[in-house]
Amino acid sequence: MGKARKKNRTLNFMEKQTKNIKRLKLTIDQTISHYMIVFIMLFPFGLFSWNLFKIFVTKDYNGVSSTQELIIQSVLFLTLAIIFAIIQFGRLYLKEIKINYTEEQFQDAVKRTFENNDWRIGNNNKNLFKAYIPTGLWGYSLTIIKYKDRLLINSICDPNGRMSTVFSFGKNKKYIRTFTQNLTDSIQEKPLKQKPEGTTLKKEWSVKMTTIRIFAYPFCLFLLVFGFYTILNPLTTTAIFVGIGLITVATIFLYSDLKILTRKSKHESPSP
């Protein structure tokens, strides 16, 4: 009951705060989840900066890393934090789609999009539509603000999940595109197209998705190796925390992506 009340308060908050704006408004908990990757990058930056503070201000630094190494490491993690912050901030913008539709057509598009999959409807009234899908440590959240002649639509990694991420592999754009196409088909009274078996799984291994994984997987492997090396051969206590952070980020990404692939493979494998 407590979780249900909290979820309803969150939906009501989002409905009141999102109306008539161009960006999603998040609660404090959702903001922390959405920008978690930024906080993870800022943690080692803070540790390295503290050592620089000891070098230049308190003069009591006794670590092994040189001043130049600490500066490079600080700049690296600060740059990553800024990049991720810009990415996550930009993902909160609502995309405006000008389209004339009736409530019946909108609900038909909802049925076409969400009836035969794992999406869960969180809110569906005359002003706001909200749906989400859980996948691994995080999920996806679709928000639609309804007007008579237009929609404001956004899809992000669910900020109500255990951890949000910057990696969506194009799924957020796909969910927006799918719903918009279904609404257009409903307006034009086109029949619902049946997807052939394995279509979704094949898209997971499209040229774009495969290219992303070709770069992402080795990078995660590098983070894992470097993280364990840092922990096993620490130059300072700070290095141990940095190693733990790198291992955490890489593990979460790999686990969640493999979870998506295995989940889709089970759902779309042909029946015996």
PEVENLIN-V399889 format. One record per pair of residues at least 12 apart in sequence whose C-alpha atoms are under 7 Angstrom apart, sorted by the first residue. I is the first residue (numbers start at 1). J is the second residue. If there is no record, write none. Layout:
{{I;J} {I;J}}
//
This chain:
{{14;26} {15;128} {19;145} {22;93} {22;94} {23;92} {23;93} {23;94} {24;92} {24;93} {24;94} {30;159} {30;160} {33;159} {33;163} {33;164} {34;159} {34;164} {35;85} {35;88} {36;164} {37;165} {38;81} {38;84} {38;85} {40;245} {41;77} {41;78} {41;80} {41;81} {42;77} {42;78} {42;81} {44;77} {44;242} {45;74} {45;77} {45;78} {47;238} {48;70} {48;73} {48;74} {49;74} {52;70} {63;236} {64;235} {64;236} {65;235} {88;166} {91;156} {93;154} {94;152} {94;153} {94;154} {95;152} {95;153} {95;154} {96;150} {96;151} {96;152} {96;153} {97;150} {97;151} {97;152} {98;149} {98;150} {98;151} {99;149} {99;150} {100;148} {100;149} {100;150} {101;187} {105;183} {105;186} {105;187} {106;183} {108;186} {109;179} {109;182} {109;183} {109;186} {112;182} {112;192} {113;179} {113;182} {118;133} {119;131} {119;132} {119;133} {120;132} {120;133} {126;146} {127;145} {127;146} {128;144} {128;145} {128;146} {129;143} {129;144} {129;145} {130;142} {130;143} {130;144} {131;143} {135;260} {136;256} {136;259} {137;161} {137;162} {137;163} {137;256} {138;157} {138;158} {138;161} {138;162} {138;163} {138;164} {139;157} {139;158} {139;161} {140;155} {140;156} {140;157} {140;158} {141;155} {141;156} {141;157} {141;158} {142;154} {142;155} {142;156} {143;155} {155;172} {155;175} {155;176} {156;172} {169;209} {197;268} {198;268} {201;264} {201;265} {220;250} {223;246} {223;247} {223;250} {224;246} {224;247} {224;250} {227;243} {227;244} {227;246} {227;247} {228;243} {230;243} {231;243}}
//
